[in-house]
């Protein structure tokens, strides 16, 4: 689950796009939240009348399962209907057309009662002002005891969910555990290290030594100098900050104490580019990296050519490991620590935020919004947390040693469904919906030891400079977007030119001056003002 967003077709990638979650450092996990007092033997009609759930409403959300026609067929939602008595009519936008359908819906004003989407990037304050969705502050305080308790126990989540104008606009999809936010990092061919009797590299210099050995010592043992020491995947590397994080910067905005900076505008960016340029010139980086797409990356990695790359736990490390398991080779991948500049040093790295804007908004035209709030709030209570994460007890999970544990129906499906496919027939875990993700559940289907070890290594990085979820005013967002659209295009072009030597690094100051002429300082100031509001 890899999300902004952000991210691959595997369950992991979906979770990253969908955002993840579970327990906070203190004992305030979803399992400790108060759930509505529901008698499991009662009928839905009784609960609808006594608790005040709605009789019916419409719900716009991406379809969660590839094997089901509609979310209404999902076992979890069938159980919700039994518990609450509420009939939900799901509306699913066609795959790949979600943004177009969302924009059309907003322009037409023909809104379903509940809309689950990436609202943070679509002006939620404006949507409230234009009376398209409801401000939920008071509704949550009065009718959502489970979510209110979660916000009280973990106010940093409430802070992340509140807009620039102080509005709560969604029931959020939450991820609050490192096991559910760290998914991307450097990956290396462990079997090549073993053949060459090399240790796992932990510094930039050690990486250069290892990559040079991969280039020169024929670790794939075919007698040809065809190894690609490092496949430099632009998207993954700039997402995770691998290698550049050693220089104390990121590929975007970050906070240094309480001062906002833009990594590619810092002098340390030249230091990073100098190393990448040297590696490229010396044949340590794939010479065609700018044209390598996912399909070509797959072919090179599984074709025994690539020594290292930056990638995802599920979509890359897990998938490649499984693809090569029956090939009769020594192929073995390992996640390595994010490299630092010196032994025992630190490196910045990225992870998914606790909340990045995805959630269920209630349209201003919805009937009985108070009742819909109660229905949505069920997910954040103890019983709802189990239902939304694990499905139906006795079918998709059982309690083992006091913990919910997936059954063979999920882990070894008799119909031959993959774990994500089987799970998606029972829950929204790994798809999309407003609830808090359970880290213990996720770990059950991250089955490879290599994945667990990689995540442990990546989690040792320094995340202290990452930006929190920030909200801009409409005016700020309009101006910021206008600046960054052209500036980021230029920045990416120049980054590749510097790495490949098309542009000499002694032109770096000219690059900095161009960023200034493109108003990077104004963009930094907009981010600073949004961050200052966040601090308040």
Buried (B, 14 or more C-beta within 10 A) or exposed (E): BBBBBBBBEBBBBBBBBBBBBBBBEEEBBBBBBEBBEBEEEBEBEEBBEEBBBBBBBBBBBBBBBEEBEBBBBBBBBEBBBBBBBBEBBBBBBEEEEBEEBBEEBBEEEEBBBBBBBBBBBBBBBBBBEEEBBBBBEEBBEEBBBBBBBBBEBBEEBBBBBBBBBEBBBBBBBBBBBBBBBBBBBBBBBBBBBEBBEBEBBBBBBBBBBBBBBBBEEBBBEEEEEEBBBBBBBBEBBBBBBBBBBBBBBBBBBBBEEEEBBBBBBBEBBBBBBBBBBBBBEEBBBBEEBEEBEEEEBBEBBBEBBBBBBBBBBBBBBBBBBEEBEEEEEBBBBBBBBBBBBEEEBBBBBBBBBBBBBBBBBBBBBBEBBEBBBBBBBBBBBBBBBBBBBBBBBEBBBEEEEEEBBBBEBBBEBEEEBBBBBBBBBBBBBBBBBBBBBBBBBBBBBBEBEBBBEBBBBBBEBBBEBBBBBBBBBEEBBEBBEEBBEEBBEBBBEBBBBBBBEEBEBEEBEEBBEBBEEBBBEEBBBBBBBBBEBBEE
